[in-house]
Amino acid sequence: MSRRQSNPIQVGSVTIGGDAPIVVQSMTKTDTRNIPATIAQIKELADYGCEIVRVAVPDKEAAKSLKVIKENASIPIIADIHFDYRLAFAALKAGVDGLRLNPGNIRDPEQIAKVVKAAKQRQVPIRIGINAGSLPLAPEKYPSIAEHMVDAAMKQIKLLETLDFDLIKISLKAFDAPTTIEAYRMIAPLTTYPLHLGITEAGLPATGAIRSAVGIGILLYEGIGDTIRVSLTAQPCEEINAAYEILKSLNLRQHGPTLVSCPGCGRTETDIVALAKSVDKKLKKIRKPIKVAVMGCVVNGPGEAKDADVGIACGKGKGAIFRKGRVVNTVAEADYLSVLMAEIKLL
Ligand code: SF4
């Protein structure tokens, strides 16, 4: 998998683009004016592995809160600005590490120029965040939404470049995965700015994570993308888990444990679903990048999961504990979970 070459930018302490790892980001869902709640959510996100967090700035009071939020955050903060360009000044003054501007609702070039000048003085990058739901131009002029999105982004890029500003990151998000994929594929060869990938308004975790995995995963596999956000109607930490699962599935990042579990079949003689769920719950507390297998039979279990660091292959009333595909112990069914977790602790 060869990666599109992008010029890296710095968002606070985090590098996006170039050879840097694909960065995982999310967005707080608290009222930004509620400073303690927002700080607590950022801390929780950071603990889950979020590397950059975006915060909505809907009004002056939210912008004012950013200073204290920034002082208490261990990860870079990006201010999400819509409609009122003056909120970007307040955010910059508060010390944010990045701005997200939506060209669909901040359209006046003079206002944009003022924001760009202030961002340049502080060397703060700007994400040109195109959203299919709020496109700035006349849709009838374009053969497809993707072309409309790309054109809107390119126009904004040109405006920023004429202002001698190149700390740019781009996103082209749509709900529809094919539209999103098409838009990113189109823009990828047109610029060298880093690309922020996401499927917007993807939905509840069960469907939203799949929709995001399809859209983001296809692009990442093609080498397109430098940072990702999985947008889910859920607690933000679920976005982080989903983002890392996408990156782990493509061997792009290692993060925490990976559970390998067989689907079960006519050979299974234990409640494999319940066991896998229990193991998964316990693995949530582990940060080490280990692979754990829960398999339904001794016939194929160890062989099918030979990459796993440790695992269990369940038989009738007893199961085999294995490491790297080799059986190292046999345990009674009542002890499956405890012995497996004890083995994991030894890793
Ligand atoms: S590992 Fe065994 S029980 Fe699980 S699906 Fe394969 S054959 Fe069936």
Residues whose N, C-alpha, C, O or C-beta is under 5 A from the ligand:
A	BS01	SF4	C262 P263 G264 C265 R267 T268 M295 G296 C297 N300 G301
